[in-house]
Amino acid sequence: MSFQAYLDNIKKQTGKTPDEFVALTKAKGLTAPETKAGVIVAWLKKEFNLGRGHAIALVHVFKNGAALSEKHVDSDGVRHDESIALNLDGLD
């Protein structure tokens, strides 16, 4: 599953966009660089019932914004995207 597909599924499951999750994460004080991914994953599981894969996709967004590494673009792997820019404001 691509990063974008994870983000689209999160929107379908929770009704919240990645941009909305960024704002929620800031409000919770979880945006400091030293904040461990596990802390964020646990919060997303508890508050929104997100699984680890979906939560890690959001952690990527929290730490990197909409940028995606070129190694995930147009690759033959199961986790490939069509663009290095993720759509964070709703379904792709």
The first five atom37 places (N, CA, C, CB, O) and aatype in JSON, in Angstrom:
{
  "aatype": [12, 15, 13, 5, 0, 18, 10, 3, 2, 9, 11, 11, 5, 16, 7, 11, 16, 14, 3, 6, 13, 19, 0, 10, 16, 11, 0, 11, 7, 10, 16, 0, 14, 6, 16, 11, 0, 7, 19, 9, 19, 0, 17, 10, 11, 11, 6, 13, 2, 10, 7, 1, 7, 8, 0, 9, 0, 10, 19, 8, 19, 13, 11, 2, 7, 0, 0, 10, 15, 6, 11, 8, 19, 3, 15, 3, 7, 19, 1, 8, 3, 6, 15, 9, 0, 10, 2, 10, 3, 7, 10, 3],
  "atom_mask": [
    [1, 1, 1, 1, 1],
    [1, 1, 1, 1, 1],
    [1, 1, 1, 1, 1],
    [1, 1, 1, 1, 1],
    [1, 1, 1, 1, 1],
    [1, 1, 1, 1, 1],
    [1, 1, 1, 1, 1],
    [1, 1, 1, 1, 1],
    [1, 1, 1, 1, 1],
    [1, 1, 1, 1, 1],
    [1, 1, 1, 1, 1],
    [1, 1, 1, 1, 1],
    [1, 1, 1, 1, 1],
    [1, 1, 1, 1, 1],
    [1, 1, 1, 0, 1],
    [1, 1, 1, 1, 1],
    [1, 1, 1, 1, 1],
    [1, 1, 1, 1, 1],
    [1, 1, 1, 1, 1],
    [1, 1, 1, 1, 1],
    [1, 1, 1, 1, 1],
    [1, 1, 1, 1, 1],
    [1, 1, 1, 1, 1],
    [1, 1, 1, 1, 1],
    [1, 1, 1, 1, 1],
    [1, 1, 1, 1, 1],
    [1, 1, 1, 1, 1],
    [1, 1, 1, 1, 1],
    [1, 1, 1, 0, 1],
    [1, 1, 1, 1, 1],
    [1, 1, 1, 1, 1],
    [1, 1, 1, 1, 1],
    [1, 1, 1, 1, 1],
    [1, 1, 1, 1, 1],
    [1, 1, 1, 1, 1],
    [1, 1, 1, 1, 1],
    [1, 1, 1, 1, 1],
    [1, 1, 1, 0, 1],
    [1, 1, 1, 1, 1],
    [1, 1, 1, 1, 1],
    [1, 1, 1, 1, 1],
    [1, 1, 1, 1, 1],
    [1, 1, 1, 1, 1],
    [1, 1, 1, 1, 1],
    [1, 1, 1, 1, 1],
    [1, 1, 1, 1, 1],
    [1, 1, 1, 1, 1],
    [1, 1, 1, 1, 1],
    [1, 1, 1, 1, 1],
    [1, 1, 1, 1, 1],
    [1, 1, 1, 0, 1],
    [1, 1, 1, 1, 1],
    [1, 1, 1, 0, 1],
    [1, 1, 1, 1, 1],
    [1, 1, 1, 1, 1],
    [1, 1, 1, 1, 1],
    [1, 1, 1, 1, 1],
    [1, 1, 1, 1, 1],
    [1, 1, 1, 1, 1],
    [1, 1, 1, 1, 1],
    [1, 1, 1, 1, 1],
    [1, 1, 1, 1, 1],
    [1, 1, 1, 1, 1],
    [1, 1, 1, 1, 1],
    [1, 1, 1, 0, 1],
    [1, 1, 1, 1, 1],
    [1, 1, 1, 1, 1],
    [1, 1, 1, 1, 1],
    [1, 1, 1, 1, 1],
    [1, 1, 1, 1, 1],
    [1, 1, 1, 1, 1],
    [1, 1, 1, 1, 1],
    [1, 1, 1, 1, 1],
    [1, 1, 1, 1, 1],
    [1, 1, 1, 1, 1],
    [1, 1, 1, 1, 1],
    [1, 1, 1, 0, 1],
    [1, 1, 1, 1, 1],
    [1, 1, 1, 1, 1],
    [1, 1, 1, 1, 1],
    [1, 1, 1, 1, 1],
    [1, 1, 1, 1, 1],
    [1, 1, 1, 1, 1],
    [1, 1, 1, 1, 1],
    [1, 1, 1, 1, 1],
    [1, 1, 1, 1, 1],
    [1, 1, 1, 1, 1],
    [1, 1, 1, 1, 1],
    [1, 1, 1, 1, 1],
    [1, 1, 1, 0, 1],
    [1, 1, 1, 1, 1],
    [1, 1, 1, 1, 1]
  ],
  "atom_positions": [
    [[0.84, -1.17, 0.0], [0.0, 0.0, 0.0], [0.89, 1.24, 0.0], [-0.96, 0.0, 1.21], [1.87, 1.3, 0.74]],
    [[0.55, 2.2, -0.81], [1.34, 3.43, -0.89], [1.09, 4.32, 0.33], [1.0, 4.2, -2.19], [0.11, 4.15, 1.05]],
    [[2.01, 5.26, 0.55], [1.82, 6.22, 1.63], [0.51, 6.98, 1.43], [3.0, 7.21, 1.72], [-0.25, 7.18, 2.37]],
    [[0.25, 7.39, 0.18], [-0.97, 8.15, -0.09], [-2.21, 7.31, 0.21], [-0.98, 8.62, -1.54], [-3.2, 7.83, 0.73]],
    [[-2.18, 6.03, -0.11], [-3.31, 5.15, 0.18], [-3.54, 5.05, 1.69], [-3.09, 3.75, -0.42], [-4.68, 5.04, 2.15]],
    [[-2.45, 4.97, 2.47], [-2.6, 4.97, 3.92], [-3.31, 6.24, 4.37], [-1.22, 4.85, 4.61], [-4.25, 6.18, 5.17]],
    [[-2.86, 7.38, 3.86], [-3.45, 8.66, 4.27], [-4.92, 8.75, 3.85], [-2.66, 9.83, 3.67], [-5.75, 9.24, 4.6]],
    [[-5.23, 8.27, 2.65], [-6.62, 8.28, 2.18], [-7.49, 7.39, 3.07], [-6.7, 7.79, 0.71], [-8.62, 7.76, 3.39]],
    [[-6.98, 6.24, 3.47], [-7.73, 5.34, 4.34], [-7.93, 5.93, 5.73], [-7.01, 3.99, 4.46], [-8.97, 5.71, 6.36]],
    [[-6.96, 6.68, 6.2], [-7.09, 7.36, 7.5], [-8.24, 8.36, 7.44], [-5.76, 8.08, 7.9], [-9.04, 8.45, 8.37]],
    [[-8.32, 9.1, 6.35], [-9.42, 10.07, 6.16], [-10.76, 9.34, 6.15], [-9.23, 10.87, 4.84], [-11.72, 9.79, 6.77]],
    [[-10.84, 8.22, 5.45], [-12.08, 7.45, 5.39], [-12.47, 6.9, 6.76], [-11.95, 6.29, 4.39], [-13.64, 6.9, 7.14]],
    [[-11.47, 6.44, 7.52], [-11.72, 5.81, 8.82], [-12.07, 6.83, 9.9], [-10.51, 5.01, 9.25], [-12.96, 6.59, 10.72]],
    [[-11.38, 7.96, 9.9], [-11.53, 8.91, 11.01], [-12.3, 10.17, 10.65], [-10.19, 9.31, 11.53], [-12.8, 10.88, 11.52]],
    [[-12.4, 10.45, 9.35], [-13.02, 11.7, 8.92], [-12.09, 12.89, 9.0], [0.0, 0.0, 0.0], [-12.49, 14.02, 8.73]],
    [[-10.83, 12.64, 9.37], [-9.85, 13.71, 9.52], [-8.77, 13.61, 8.45], [-9.21, 13.67, 10.92], [-8.33, 12.52, 8.1]],
    [[-8.36, 14.76, 7.95], [-7.29, 14.81, 6.97], [-5.94, 14.77, 7.68], [-7.41, 16.07, 6.09], [-5.86, 15.03, 8.88]],
    [[-4.88, 14.45, 6.94], [-3.54, 14.52, 7.54], [-3.24, 15.92, 8.09], [-2.49, 14.13, 6.51], [-2.61, 16.04, 9.15]],
    [[-3.67, 16.97, 7.38], [-3.45, 18.33, 7.89], [-4.14, 18.53, 9.24], [-3.97, 19.37, 6.88], [-3.59, 19.19, 10.12]],
    [[-5.33, 17.96, 9.41], [-6.03, 18.07, 10.69], [-5.27, 17.31, 11.78], [-7.47, 17.53, 10.57], [-5.2, 17.76, 12.92]],
    [[-4.7, 16.16, 11.42], [-3.9, 15.42, 12.4], [-2.63, 16.19, 12.77], [-3.53, 14.04, 11.84], [-2.19, 16.12, 13.92]],
    [[-2.05, 16.9, 11.84], [-0.88, 17.73, 12.16], [-1.27, 18.76, 13.22], [-0.32, 18.45, 10.87], [-0.54, 18.95, 14.2]],
    [[-2.4, 19.42, 13.03], [-2.86, 20.42, 14.0], [-3.14, 19.78, 15.37], [-4.12, 21.12, 13.48], [-2.79, 20.35, 16.4]],
    [[-3.77, 18.61, 15.37], [-4.05, 17.9, 16.63], [-2.76, 17.51, 17.34], [-4.9, 16.65, 16.37], [-2.67, 17.6, 18.57]],
    [[-1.78, 17.08, 16.58], [-0.5, 16.68, 17.15], [0.21, 17.87, 17.78], [0.4, 16.04, 16.07], [0.79, 17.76, 18.86]],
    [[0.15, 19.01, 17.11], [0.73, 20.24, 17.67], [0.02, 20.62, 18.96], [0.64, 21.41, 16.66], [0.66, 20.97, 19.95]],
    [[-1.31, 20.54, 18.96], [-2.09, 20.89, 20.15], [-1.76, 19.96, 21.32], [-3.58, 20.82, 19.84], [-1.8, 20.39, 22.48]],
    [[-1.44, 18.69, 21.04], [-1.08, 17.74, 22.09], [0.37, 17.88, 22.55], [-1.32, 16.32, 21.6], [0.79, 17.23, 23.5]],
    [[1.13, 18.74, 21.86], [2.54, 18.92, 22.23], [3.43, 17.77, 21.81], [0.0, 0.0, 0.0], [4.45, 17.51, 22.45]],
    [[3.06, 17.08, 20.74], [3.82, 15.9, 20.29], [4.69, 16.17, 19.06], [2.87, 14.77, 19.99], [5.07, 15.24, 18.35]],
    [[5.0, 17.43, 18.81], [5.76, 17.74, 17.59], [7.25, 18.0, 17.84], [5.17, 18.94, 16.93], [7.99, 18.26, 16.9]],
    [[7.68, 17.92, 19.06], [9.1, 18.14, 19.35], [9.94, 17.07, 18.65], [9.37, 18.11, 20.89], [9.54, 15.91, 18.59]],
    [[11.1, 17.45, 18.11], [11.93, 16.47, 17.39], [12.3, 15.25, 18.22], [13.19, 17.14, 16.92], [12.5, 14.16, 17.67]],
    [[12.39, 15.4, 19.52], [12.77, 14.27, 20.37], [11.6, 13.35, 20.72], [13.4, 14.79, 21.64], [11.8, 12.3, 21.33]],
    [[10.38, 13.73, 20.33], [9.23, 12.87, 20.58], [9.37, 11.57, 19.78], [7.9, 13.59, 20.21], [9.53, 11.6, 18.56]],
    [[9.31, 10.47, 20.47], [9.47, 9.16, 19.85], [8.21, 8.78, 19.08], [9.79, 8.09, 20.9], [7.09, 9.1, 19.48]],
    [[8.4, 8.09, 17.97], [7.28, 7.64, 17.15], [6.32, 6.78, 17.95], [7.79, 6.87, 15.93], [5.1, 6.86, 17.76]],
    [[6.83, 5.96, 18.85], [5.99, 5.07, 19.65], [4.98, 5.82, 20.5], [0.0, 0.0, 0.0], [3.86, 5.34, 20.71]],
    [[5.35, 6.99, 20.99], [4.44, 7.81, 21.78], [3.28, 8.29, 20.91], [5.18, 9.02, 22.41], [2.12, 8.27, 21.32]],
    [[3.61, 8.72, 19.7], [2.58, 9.2, 18.77], [1.7, 8.05, 18.32], [3.23, 9.9, 17.55], [0.48, 8.18, 18.26]],
    [[2.31, 6.91, 18.01], [1.56, 5.73, 17.58], [0.57, 5.31, 18.67], [2.51, 4.56, 17.24], [-0.58, 5.0, 18.37]],
    [[1.01, 5.29, 19.92], [0.13, 4.91, 21.03], [-1.04, 5.88, 21.16], [0.92, 4.86, 22.36], [-2.17, 5.45, 21.38]],
    [[-0.78, 7.17, 21.01], [-1.85, 8.17, 21.08], [-2.85, 7.97, 19.94], [-1.25, 9.59, 21.02], [-4.06, 8.01, 20.17]],
    [[-2.36, 7.76, 18.72], [-3.24, 7.56, 17.57], [-4.08, 6.28, 17.72], [-2.42, 7.5, 16.27], [-5.23, 6.24, 17.3]],
    [[-3.5, 5.25, 18.3], [-4.23, 4.01, 18.55], [-5.34, 4.24, 19.58], [-3.27, 2.9, 19.04], [-6.49, 3.84, 19.38]],
    [[-4.97, 4.89, 20.69], [-5.92, 5.11, 21.77], [-7.06, 6.04, 21.36], [-5.21, 5.67, 22.99], [-8.23, 5.74, 21.6]],
    [[-6.73, 7.17, 20.74], [-7.73, 8.19, 20.44], [-8.51, 7.93, 19.15], [-7.05, 9.52, 20.34], [-9.67, 8.32, 19.04]],
    [[-7.87, 7.27, 18.17], [-8.49, 7.14, 16.85], [-8.54, 5.71, 16.33], [-7.76, 7.99, 15.87], [-8.99, 5.47, 15.21]],
    [[-8.08, 4.76, 17.14], [-8.08, 3.35, 16.78], [-7.33, 3.07, 15.48], [-9.51, 2.86, 16.66], [-7.74, 2.22, 14.69]],
    [[-6.25, 3.79, 15.25], [-5.43, 3.57, 14.06], [-4.41, 2.47, 14.33], [-4.71, 4.87, 13.64], [-3.81, 2.41, 15.4]],
    [[-4.23, 1.61, 13.35], [-3.22, 0.57, 13.43], [-1.82, 1.15, 13.24], [0.0, 0.0, 0.0], [-1.66, 2.33, 12.9]],
    [[-0.82, 0.33, 13.47], [0.56, 0.78, 13.42], [0.94, 1.35, 12.05], [1.48, -0.36, 13.78], [1.56, 2.41, 11.99]],
    [[0.59, 0.68, 10.96], [0.96, 1.15, 9.63], [0.38, 2.51, 9.32], [0.0, 0.0, 0.0], [1.07, 3.38, 8.79]],
    [[-0.89, 2.7, 9.65], [-1.52, 3.99, 9.41], [-0.91, 5.07, 10.3], [-3.04, 3.89, 9.66], [-0.68, 6.2, 9.85]],
    [[-0.65, 4.72, 11.54], [-0.04, 5.68, 12.46], [1.36, 6.07, 12.01], [0.0, 5.11, 13.88], [1.73, 7.25, 12.09]],
    [[2.15, 5.11, 11.55], [3.5, 5.41, 11.08], [3.46, 6.31, 9.84], [4.26, 4.11, 10.76], [4.33, 7.17, 9.67]],
    [[2.46, 6.13, 8.99], [2.31, 7.03, 7.83], [2.08, 8.46, 8.31], [1.12, 6.57, 6.93], [2.64, 9.4, 7.74]],
    [[1.29, 8.63, 9.36], [1.08, 9.97, 9.9], [2.34, 10.5, 10.57], [-0.07, 9.96, 10.9], [2.65, 11.69, 10.45]],
    [[3.07, 9.65, 11.28], [4.34, 10.09, 11.88], [5.27, 10.62, 10.79], [5.02, 8.92, 12.66], [5.94, 11.63, 10.98]],
    [[5.31, 9.94, 9.65], [6.12, 10.42, 8.52], [5.69, 11.83, 8.14], [5.98, 9.46, 7.3], [6.53, 12.7, 7.93]],
    [[4.39, 12.06, 8.06], [3.87, 13.39, 7.7], [4.26, 14.41, 8.77], [2.33, 13.34, 7.53], [4.66, 15.52, 8.44]],
    [[4.15, 14.04, 10.04], [4.49, 14.96, 11.12], [5.95, 15.38, 11.05], [4.2, 14.33, 12.47], [6.28, 16.53, 11.35]],
    [[6.81, 14.47, 10.66], [8.25, 14.75, 10.64], [8.75, 15.3, 9.31], [9.01, 13.5, 10.98], [9.76, 16.0, 9.27]],
    [[8.05, 14.99, 8.19], [8.55, 15.36, 6.87], [7.59, 16.2, 6.04], [8.88, 14.14, 6.1], [7.93, 16.6, 4.93]],
    [[6.42, 16.47, 6.56], [5.42, 17.2, 5.77], [4.97, 16.35, 4.59], [0.0, 0.0, 0.0], [4.87, 15.13, 4.69]],
    [[4.7, 17.01, 3.48], [4.17, 16.31, 2.29], [5.26, 15.67, 1.45], [3.38, 17.28, 1.44], [4.96, 15.02, 0.45]],
    [[6.52, 15.85, 1.82], [7.62, 15.32, 1.03], [7.76, 13.82, 1.21], [8.93, 16.01, 1.41], [7.65, 13.29, 2.32]],
    [[8.0, 13.14, 0.11], [8.19, 11.7, 0.12], [9.48, 11.38, -0.62], [6.98, 10.96, -0.54], [9.78, 12.0, -1.65]],
    [[10.24, 10.45, -0.12], [11.49, 10.06, -0.75], [11.25, 9.51, -2.15], [12.22, 9.03, 0.11], [10.28, 8.79, -2.38]],
    [[12.13, 9.84, -3.06], [12.01, 9.36, -4.44], [12.1, 7.84, -4.54], [13.07, 9.99, -5.3], [11.66, 7.26, -5.53]],
    [[12.67, 7.19, -3.54], [12.8, 5.73, -3.6], [11.44, 5.05, -3.56], [13.66, 5.23, -2.46], [11.33, 3.87, -3.91]],
    [[10.39, 5.76, -3.13], [9.05, 5.2, -3.07], [8.21, 5.53, -4.3], [8.35, 5.69, -1.83], [7.06, 5.09, -4.41]],
    [[8.75, 6.31, -5.21], [7.99, 6.77, -6.36], [8.26, 5.88, -7.56], [8.33, 8.24, -6.69], [9.41, 5.62, -7.92]],
    [[7.17, 5.4, -8.18], [7.25, 4.58, -9.38], [8.19, 3.39, -9.24], [7.7, 5.42, -10.54], [8.85, 2.98, -10.2]],
    [[8.25, 2.83, -8.04], [9.05, 1.63, -7.84], [8.19, 0.41, -8.12], [9.64, 1.57, -6.39], [6.98, 0.52, -8.3]],
    [[8.81, -0.73, -8.15], [8.07, -1.97, -8.38], [7.52, -2.57, -7.09], [8.96, -2.98, -9.08], [6.76, -3.54, -7.12]],
    [[7.9, -1.99, -5.96], [7.47, -2.54, -4.68], [5.99, -2.3, -4.41], [0.0, 0.0, 0.0], [5.33, -1.54, -5.11]],
    [[5.49, -2.97, -3.38], [4.08, -2.82, -3.04], [3.79, -1.46, -2.42], [3.66, -3.91, -2.09], [2.65, -0.99, -2.44]],
    [[4.8, -0.82, -1.88], [4.62, 0.5, -1.28], [5.24, 1.55, -2.19], [5.25, 0.56, 0.14], [6.34, 2.04, -1.94]],
    [[4.54, 1.88, -3.24], [5.05, 2.91, -4.14], [3.99, 3.96, -4.39], [5.51, 2.29, -5.48], [2.79, 3.69, -4.35]],
    [[4.46, 5.17, -4.63], [3.57, 6.29, -4.9], [3.88, 6.84, -6.28], [3.73, 7.39, -3.82], [4.92, 6.55, -6.86]],
    [[2.97, 7.64, -6.78], [3.12, 8.23, -8.11], [3.83, 9.57, -8.07], [1.78, 8.38, -8.77], [4.25, 10.07, -9.11]],
    [[3.98, 10.17, -6.89], [4.55, 11.5, -6.77], [5.35, 11.61, -5.47], [3.45, 12.58, -6.82], [5.11, 10.87, -4.52]],
    [[6.3, 12.55, -5.44], [7.05, 12.79, -4.21], [6.3, 13.74, -3.28], [8.44, 13.36, -4.53], [6.76, 14.02, -2.17]],
    [[5.15, 14.25, -3.72], [4.33, 15.14, -2.9], [3.04, 14.43, -2.5], [4.02, 16.46, -3.66], [2.26, 14.02, -3.36]],
    [[2.83, 14.3, -1.21], [1.62, 13.69, -0.69], [0.5, 14.71, -0.61], [1.88, 13.06, 0.69], [0.75, 15.9, -0.39]],
    [[-0.72, 14.28, -0.78], [-1.89, 15.13, -0.62], [-2.31, 15.06, 0.84], [-3.07, 14.69, -1.57], [-2.7, 14.0, 1.33]],
    [[-2.21, 16.19, 1.55], [-2.49, 16.21, 2.97], [-3.83, 16.86, 3.33], [-1.4, 16.91, 3.68], [-4.17, 16.97, 4.5]],
    [[-4.57, 17.29, 2.32], [-5.81, 18.02, 2.63], [-7.08, 17.24, 2.31], [-5.82, 19.32, 1.87], [-8.16, 17.83, 2.24]],
    [[-6.97, 15.98, 2.11], [-8.15, 15.17, 1.83], [-7.8, 13.99, 0.97], [0.0, 0.0, 0.0], [-6.62, 13.69, 0.77]],
    [[-8.79, 13.33, 0.47], [-8.55, 12.15, -0.36], [-7.86, 12.52, -1.65], [-9.85, 11.44, -0.66], [-8.16, 13.54, -2.26]],
    [[-6.92, 11.68, -2.05], [-6.15, 11.89, -3.28], [-7.06, 11.87, -4.5], [-5.05, 10.84, -3.42], [-6.58, 12.03, -5.62]]
  ]
}
